[in-house]
Amino acid sequence: MTTLDSAFGVLAVAGTAAFFASLCAGFVVHRWLAKWQVIDRPNERSSHVRPTVRGGGLEIMAVVFLGGLGAA
């Protein structure tokens, strides 16, 4: 096994772990935001037609932050 194969394997595992961590965190954050009614109500300038939970990028930022801490 070459160094390149080893590095690819590590990146593949890290990417898969980040994907699943983000997916799980997304469900948790979405439920939390809906519970606390952090909802964007549509108006004439909105691109959506029904109330939508906003703040979904929080879980992505949390996963990126925790991944950075783990990599350091």
N, C-alpha and C positions, 0 to 999 in steps of 0.2 A: 504494500500500500504506500503510495507516494504521499508527500506532504500536502499536495493539492487535493488529493482524495480525502485526506483527513480533515482539511480545512472545510471542504465542501460538506462533509458529513456533519461537522459541528454547526455550520451555518444552517443546514437543513433542519437539524434538531431545534436550534434556537428559533428559527422562523416558524416552525410548526408549534412550538411552545408559546410563542408570542401570539400566534393566530388564535389558539384555543383560549389563552388567557384573556385576550381581547373579546372574544365571543362570549365567554362566561361573564366577564365584567360588564359587557353590554346589557345582558339580561338583568343583572343586579341593578345597574345604574338606571336603566329604563324604568324598572318597577319603582325604584326610589324616587325618581323625578315625577312619575305619574302620581305616586302617593302624596307628594308634596305639591302637586298641581303646578309644576313648572311647565306650563303649556303655552304654546304660541297659537293664539286665536287668529284665524285667517281674516283678512280684510281685502279691499279691492286691489291692493298692490301685492298681495301674497301669491306665491306660486303653488300653494296647496289649498284645498277646498274644505278640509275638515281640521279640527284642532289637532295639533301635533306636539308631542313632547319635544322640548328643546334642551340642549346641553349634552347631547349624546357623545360629543367629542371628549368629554371628561374621562371616559374609560380608556380611550386611545392614549390620551396624555398620561394617565396613570400607568398604563402598561409600558409606555416608552420610558417614563421616569424610573420605574422599578427595574426595567431591563437595563437601563444605564447604570443604576446602582449595582446591579448584579455583575455587569461587565467590568466595573471598576475594581 
